[in-house]
Amino acid sequence: MVPSLYTVKAIIILDNDGQRLVGKYYDDQFSTIKEQKEFEKNLFAKTNKQNGEIIMLENLTIVYKNNLDVFYYVVGSTSENEIMLVSVLNCLFDSLNQIFRKNTEKKFLTENLDSVFLSIDEICDNGNNNSLNSLLFLIVFFFDLKVYYLKQIPIK
């Protein structure tokens, strides 16, 4: 296998019913929405009752974490280093926790999908892992954004 920077095949966030909140696929293994939904259904069925961190499904390595009513998944090939996938997962989870001040329930994530997608795009660029630099960028970006909006509010 030739080494590659493209370590991530997908980043998926599902609710506690197995419905997609966010799904970013970076290769053509699941090229149609029907294939993606079927994969997500199988993935959720395999992980919703377990308390693990890693599974093998459909010749893929998947690391996952659940929090409250949301499941976070990072998908890579079977030859991918699990530590790299876990670093992407942890970066995503920690970034969203920092940005939303630990309020990462389904309702709040769906109301702020633009921030969730921005976070995912900063962490993973078309399958390329950028997680080492992304957490700091996202925290600074959203801190600056909140300071800007606070300055716009007139004090009475």
BANU-847174 format. One record per residue: residue number from 1; x, y, z of N, C-alpha, C in turn. Coordinates in steps of 0.2 Angstrom, whole numbers. Layout:
N
i nx ny nz cax cay caz cx cy cz
NUM X Y Z X Y Z X Y Z
...
end
This chain:
156
i nx ny nz cax cay caz cx cy cz
1 4 -6 0 0 0 0 4 6 0
2 3 11 -4 7 17 -5 4 22 0
3 9 25 4 7 30 9 3 36 6
4 -1 38 10 -5 44 7 -7 48 13
5 -8 55 11 -11 60 16 -18 59 17
6 -21 56 12 -29 55 12 -31 50 17
7 -32 51 23 -33 46 28 -40 45 30
8 -44 50 28 -51 49 31 -56 48 24
9 -60 43 25 -65 42 19 -71 45 21
10 -73 46 27 -79 50 29 -79 52 36
11 -83 57 37 -85 60 44 -92 60 44
12 -95 57 49 -102 56 50 -105 58 57
13 -110 61 57 -113 63 64 -120 60 63
14 -122 56 68 -129 53 68 -133 55 74
15 -139 55 74 -143 56 81 -144 49 84
16 -147 49 90 -148 43 93 -154 38 90
17 -157 40 84 -161 36 81 -158 34 74
18 -151 35 73 -148 33 67 -149 38 61
19 -152 43 62 -153 48 57 -147 53 56
20 -145 54 50 -140 58 48 -141 65 50
21 -136 68 54 -136 75 55 -131 78 50
22 -125 75 50 -120 77 45 -116 71 42
23 -115 72 36 -112 66 32 -107 69 27
24 -101 69 28 -96 71 23 -92 65 20
25 -93 63 14 -89 57 11 -84 60 7
26 -78 57 7 -72 60 3 -70 55 -2
27 -73 49 -3 -71 45 -9 -78 42 -12
28 -77 38 -17 -83 36 -21 -85 29 -19
29 -83 27 -13 -85 20 -11 -93 20 -10
30 -95 25 -7 -102 26 -6 -105 32 -11
31 -105 31 -17 -106 37 -22 -114 39 -22
32 -118 35 -20 -125 38 -20 -128 39 -13
33 -133 43 -12 -136 44 -6 -139 38 -3
34 -142 34 -7 -145 27 -5 -139 23 -2
35 -134 22 -5 -128 18 -2 -126 21 4
36 -125 28 5 -123 31 11 -128 30 16
37 -134 30 15 -140 29 20 -139 22 22
38 -138 17 18 -138 10 20 -132 9 24
39 -126 12 22 -120 11 26 -121 14 33
40 -124 20 34 -126 23 40 -130 19 44
41 -135 16 41 -140 12 45 -136 6 48
42 -132 2 44 -128 -3 46 -123 -1 52
43 -120 5 51 -115 7 56 -119 9 62
44 -125 12 62 -128 13 68 -131 7 72
45 -133 2 68 -135 -4 71 -130 -8 74
46 -124 -7 72 -118 -10 74 -115 -7 81
47 -116 0 81 -113 3 87 -117 6 92
48 -124 7 91 -128 10 96 -129 7 102
49 -128 0 103 -128 -3 109 -122 -5 112
50 -116 -3 108 -110 -5 111 -106 1 114
51 -101 0 118 -98 5 121 -90 5 119
52 -89 3 113 -82 3 111 -80 9 108
53 -74 9 104 -72 15 101 -70 14 94
54 -69 7 92 -67 5 85 -71 -1 83
55 -73 -1 76 -75 -7 73 -73 -8 66
56 -74 -14 64 -72 -15 57 -79 -16 53
57 -81 -13 48 -87 -14 45 -86 -13 37
58 -88 -17 33 -88 -17 26 -81 -15 23
59 -76 -18 26 -69 -17 24 -67 -10 26
60 -69 -7 31 -67 -1 33 -66 -1 41
61 -61 4 43 -60 5 50 -64 11 52
62 -68 10 57 -72 16 60 -71 17 67
63 -69 23 69 -68 25 76 -74 29 77
64 -77 29 83 -83 32 85 -83 34 92
65 -88 39 94 -89 41 101 -96 44 101
66 -99 42 107 -106 45 107 -106 50 113
67 -110 55 113 -111 60 118 -118 62 118
68 -122 61 124 -129 63 124 -133 59 119
69 -136 63 114 -140 60 109 -137 60 102
70 -130 60 102 -126 61 95 -121 56 95
71 -120 53 89 -114 48 88 -110 52 83
72 -103 52 84 -98 54 80 -94 49 77
73 -93 48 70 -89 43 67 -84 46 62
74 -78 43 62 -73 44 57 -71 38 54
75 -72 37 47 -71 31 43 -64 32 39
76 -61 26 40 -54 26 36 -54 19 33
77 -49 17 28 -48 11 26 -45 6 31
78 -45 0 29 -43 -5 34 -35 -5 35
79 -32 -2 30 -25 -1 31 -23 5 35
80 -28 9 37 -26 16 40 -25 15 47
81 -20 19 49 -18 19 56 -24 22 61
82 -26 18 65 -31 19 70 -30 26 74
83 -24 27 76 -22 32 80 -23 39 76
84 -22 39 69 -23 45 65 -31 46 65
85 -35 41 64 -42 42 64 -45 44 71
86 -42 41 76 -44 44 83 -42 51 84
87 -37 53 81 -35 60 82 -40 65 79
88 -42 63 73 -47 67 69 -54 67 73
89 -56 61 76 -62 61 80 -61 65 86
90 -56 65 89 -55 69 95 -55 76 94
91 -51 78 88 -51 85 86 -58 87 85
92 -62 83 81 -69 85 80 -73 86 86
93 -73 81 90 -77 81 96 -75 87 101
94 -68 88 102 -66 94 106 -67 100 103
95 -67 101 97 -68 107 93 -75 109 94
96 -80 105 93 -87 106 94 -89 108 101
97 -85 104 106 -87 105 113 -84 112 115
98 -78 114 112 -76 121 114 -80 127 110
99 -82 126 104 -86 131 100 -93 132 103
100 -96 126 105 -103 126 108 -103 126 115
101 -98 127 118 -97 127 126 -100 121 129
102 -98 115 126 -100 109 129 -108 107 128
103 -111 111 124 -118 110 122 -119 107 115
104 -118 101 115 -117 97 109 -123 92 108
105 -129 94 110 -135 90 109 -137 91 102
106 -141 86 100 -144 86 93 -147 93 91
107 -152 95 95 -155 101 94 -150 107 92
108 -145 108 96 -141 113 96 -136 112 90
109 -134 106 88 -130 105 82 -134 107 76
110 -140 105 75 -144 106 69 -146 113 69
111 -146 117 74 -147 124 73 -141 128 71
112 -135 125 72 -129 128 70 -125 123 65
113 -128 121 60 -125 116 55 -119 120 52
114 -120 126 51 -114 130 47 -108 130 51
115 -108 130 57 -102 130 62 -99 123 62
116 -104 118 62 -102 111 62 -98 109 55
117 -101 111 50 -98 110 43 -91 114 42
118 -91 120 45 -84 124 45 -79 120 49
119 -81 117 55 -76 113 59 -74 107 55
120 -78 103 52 -77 97 48 -72 99 43
121 -74 105 39 -69 107 33 -62 109 35
122 -62 112 41 -55 114 44 -51 108 46
123 -55 103 49 -51 97 52 -49 92 46
124 -53 92 41 -52 87 36 -53 90 29
125 -48 91 25 -48 94 18 -48 88 13
126 -54 86 11 -55 81 6 -52 74 8
127 -52 73 14 -49 67 16 -42 67 19
128 -39 73 19 -33 75 21 -33 77 28
129 -30 74 33 -30 76 40 -27 82 42
130 -31 87 44 -28 94 46 -29 95 53
131 -30 89 57 -33 90 64 -27 93 69
132 -21 93 67 -16 95 72 -16 103 72
133 -18 106 67 -18 114 67 -25 116 68
134 -30 112 67 -37 115 66 -40 117 73
135 -39 113 78 -42 115 84 -41 122 87
136 -34 124 86 -33 131 88 -36 136 84
137 -36 135 77 -39 139 73 -46 140 74
138 -50 135 75 -57 135 76 -58 139 83
139 -55 138 88 -56 141 94 -55 149 93
140 -49 150 90 -48 158 89 -53 161 85
141 -55 157 79 -60 160 75 -66 162 78
142 -69 157 82 -75 158 85 -75 163 91
143 -69 163 94 -68 168 100 -68 175 97
144 -65 176 91 -64 183 88 -71 184 85
145 -75 180 83 -82 181 80 -86 183 86
146 -86 180 91 -90 182 97 -88 189 100
147 -82 190 100 -79 197 102 -82 202 98
148 -82 201 91 -84 206 86 -92 207 87
149 -96 202 88 -103 203 89 -104 206 96
150 -100 205 101 -101 208 107 -100 216 107
151 -95 218 103 -93 225 102 -99 228 98
152 -103 225 94 -108 228 90 -114 229 94
153 -115 226 100 -121 227 104 -120 233 108
154 -125 238 107 -124 244 111 -126 243 119
155 -122 247 123 -123 246 130 -128 252 132
156 -133 250 135 -138 255 137 -137 257 145
end
